[in-house]
Amino acid sequence: MRLTRATLIALLALTVTPATAGSVYAGLRARADHAHFLDGATGRLPTPGDAGAIGAVDDGHLQMAALHYYDRTRCGATPIDVRIVPLALGPSLPAAKAVILTSACFGPQNSEIAILDRNDRRLWDGPATAVAVLPHRGRTPPELTFRGWGEGKALSHQIWSWNAGTQAYDFMLDLDNRDYDAEQRSLPVIGPL
């Protein structure tokens, strides 16, 4: 019988003490504090070779006109700045990238990020202003942390971990807002597996 990640977390949750959970937070906090954040300013402009990535972001609504991108459905005549940032997510996710969209029409954070694999399949997307790959030594893809806003709450250190079952990133915890964690998960935080 193969245990799923959720089952393993539930079994391990029975043995997690508050001190252990605190040390997990402290370890992740140290890794996040030393992470190098990438935002639109660190990205490059899209090229014709990025057409697949542009089409994969925002369900293909982005269109180019007069050297600017627009999403007429959501932003009308407000232009959208599009930047591509290569991400080092390990050998199981080569050529991954972040597509960062920035526009005044996106609300308080003014930015959205989509993480794509080499085939331009979405691994994560949401409102955020920057992404960082956490230092990692394992064989699975590393955790990601985001700066920005989510669900109307200021979140500066969201941690997302790789889910091998769904082949995407799942919310793990927010280092600055444990109340948000409680809303997002019913299991205690035990750290990366």
C-alpha positions as CSV (number, residue, x, y, z in Angstrom):
1,M,0.0,0.0,0.0
2,R,1.4,3.4,-1.0
3,L,0.8,6.3,1.4
4,T,-0.3,9.6,0.0
5,R,1.3,12.8,1.2
6,A,-1.9,13.7,3.0
7,T,-2.1,10.4,4.8
8,L,1.6,10.6,5.8
9,I,1.0,14.1,7.1
10,A,-2.0,12.9,9.1
11,L,0.0,10.1,10.6
12,L,3.0,12.3,11.5
13,A,0.8,14.9,12.9
14,L,0.1,12.7,15.8
15,T,3.8,13.0,16.9
16,V,4.4,16.7,16.3
17,T,4.9,18.7,19.4
18,P,4.6,22.5,19.5
19,A,8.4,22.7,19.9
20,T,8.9,20.7,16.8
21,A,6.4,22.8,14.8
22,G,8.2,25.9,16.1
23,S,11.6,24.6,14.9
24,V,10.1,23.8,11.5
25,Y,8.9,27.4,11.3
26,A,12.3,28.7,12.4
27,G,14.1,26.5,9.8
28,L,11.8,27.6,7.0
29,R,12.1,31.2,8.2
30,A,15.9,31.1,7.9
31,R,15.7,29.6,4.4
32,A,13.1,32.2,3.3
33,D,15.1,35.1,4.8
34,H,18.1,34.1,2.7
35,A,16.2,33.4,-0.5
36,H,16.7,35.6,-3.5
37,F,13.4,37.0,-4.7
38,L,12.8,37.5,-8.4
39,D,10.2,40.0,-9.6
40,G,9.3,41.7,-12.9
41,A,12.4,43.9,-12.7
42,T,14.6,40.8,-12.8
43,G,12.8,39.3,-15.8
44,R,13.3,39.6,-19.5
45,L,10.8,40.7,-22.1
46,P,9.0,37.9,-23.9
47,T,10.3,36.8,-27.3
48,P,8.3,35.1,-30.1
49,G,9.5,31.8,-28.6
50,D,7.5,32.5,-25.5
51,A,4.2,32.4,-27.3
52,G,3.2,29.2,-25.6
53,A,4.0,30.6,-22.2
54,I,2.0,33.8,-22.9
55,G,-0.9,31.7,-24.2
56,A,-0.8,29.5,-21.0
57,V,-1.0,32.5,-18.7
58,D,-4.5,33.9,-18.0
59,D,-6.1,31.3,-20.3
60,G,-4.9,32.9,-23.5
61,H,-6.6,36.3,-23.0
62,L,-3.3,38.2,-23.3
63,Q,-3.0,39.9,-26.6
64,M,-0.2,42.1,-28.0
65,A,-1.0,45.4,-29.7
66,A,1.3,48.3,-30.4
67,L,4.2,46.6,-28.5
68,H,2.1,46.3,-25.3
69,Y,0.2,43.3,-23.9
70,Y,-3.5,43.7,-22.9
71,D,-6.2,41.6,-21.3
72,R,-9.2,43.4,-22.7
73,T,-11.6,41.2,-20.5
74,R,-10.0,42.1,-17.2
75,C,-8.1,45.3,-17.8
76,G,-9.6,47.0,-20.8
77,A,-7.2,49.6,-22.2
78,T,-4.7,49.3,-19.3
79,P,-1.4,47.8,-20.5
80,I,0.1,44.8,-18.9
81,D,3.9,44.4,-18.4
82,V,4.9,40.8,-19.1
83,R,8.3,39.4,-17.9
84,I,9.8,35.9,-18.1
85,V,12.1,34.7,-15.2
86,P,13.9,31.4,-15.6
87,L,13.7,29.3,-12.4
88,A,16.1,26.5,-11.2
89,L,13.6,23.9,-9.9
90,G,15.9,20.9,-10.2
91,P,16.3,18.1,-12.7
92,S,12.7,16.9,-12.5
93,L,11.5,20.4,-13.6
94,P,14.0,21.6,-16.1
95,A,13.4,24.9,-18.0
96,A,10.7,26.0,-15.5
97,K,9.9,29.7,-15.6
98,A,7.8,32.4,-13.9
99,V,5.7,34.6,-16.0
100,I,5.1,37.9,-14.1
101,L,2.3,40.1,-15.2
102,T,2.2,43.7,-13.7
103,S,-0.6,46.2,-14.2
104,A,-2.5,48.8,-12.2
105,C,-5.7,46.8,-13.0
106,F,-4.7,43.8,-10.8
107,G,-5.7,45.5,-7.6
108,P,-3.5,46.3,-4.5
109,Q,-0.6,44.0,-5.4
110,N,-0.4,45.1,-9.1
111,S,1.2,41.8,-10.0
112,E,0.3,38.2,-10.8
113,I,2.7,35.3,-11.2
114,A,2.3,32.0,-13.0
115,I,4.9,29.2,-12.6
116,L,5.2,27.1,-15.8
117,D,7.1,23.9,-16.6
118,R,9.0,23.5,-19.9
119,N,5.8,22.5,-21.6
120,D,4.1,25.7,-20.4
121,R,1.8,23.8,-18.0
122,R,0.8,25.8,-14.9
123,L,2.4,24.6,-11.7
124,W,1.2,27.5,-9.7
125,D,-0.5,30.9,-10.3
126,G,-1.8,33.7,-8.2
127,P,-1.5,37.2,-7.0
128,A,2.1,37.8,-5.9
129,T,4.8,40.4,-6.4
130,A,7.9,38.2,-6.3
131,V,9.0,34.5,-6.2
132,A,12.0,32.8,-4.7
133,V,13.2,29.2,-4.8
134,L,14.2,28.1,-1.3
135,P,17.6,26.5,-0.9
136,H,17.1,22.7,-1.2
137,R,19.1,19.5,-1.1
138,G,16.5,16.9,-1.9
139,R,15.5,15.2,-5.2
140,T,12.0,16.7,-5.3
141,P,11.5,20.2,-6.6
142,P,12.3,22.8,-4.0
143,E,9.7,24.8,-2.1
144,L,8.8,28.3,-3.4
145,T,8.0,31.4,-1.4
146,F,6.1,34.4,-2.6
147,R,5.7,38.0,-1.6
148,G,2.5,39.8,-2.2
149,W,-1.1,39.6,-1.4
150,G,-3.5,36.6,-1.3
151,E,-7.2,36.5,-0.6
152,G,-7.1,40.1,0.6
153,K,-4.5,39.5,3.3
154,A,-0.9,40.8,3.3
155,L,1.3,37.7,3.0
156,S,5.0,38.2,2.8
157,H,6.3,34.7,3.2
158,Q,4.0,32.1,1.8
159,I,5.7,28.7,1.4
160,W,4.4,26.3,-1.3
161,S,5.7,22.7,-1.6
162,W,5.7,20.3,-4.5
163,N,2.8,17.8,-4.7
164,A,4.0,14.8,-6.7
165,G,0.4,13.5,-7.0
166,T,-1.0,16.6,-8.7
167,Q,2.3,17.6,-10.3
168,A,1.8,21.2,-9.0
169,Y,2.7,23.4,-6.0
170,D,0.3,23.3,-3.0
171,F,0.1,25.8,-0.1
172,M,2.2,24.7,2.8
173,L,2.2,27.6,5.3
174,D,2.7,31.3,5.7
175,L,5.6,32.2,8.0
176,D,4.1,35.5,9.0
177,N,0.5,34.6,9.5
178,R,-0.3,31.4,11.4
179,D,-3.9,32.4,11.6
180,Y,-4.0,32.2,7.8
181,D,-2.4,28.7,8.0
182,A,-5.3,27.6,10.3
183,E,-7.8,28.8,7.7
184,Q,-6.0,27.0,4.9
185,R,-5.3,23.7,6.6
186,S,-6.7,21.6,9.3
187,L,-3.5,19.6,10.0
188,P,-0.6,21.0,12.0
189,V,2.5,22.2,10.2
190,I,5.2,19.5,10.2
191,G,7.5,20.8,7.5
192,P,8.6,19.5,4.1
193,L,8.7,15.7,3.5
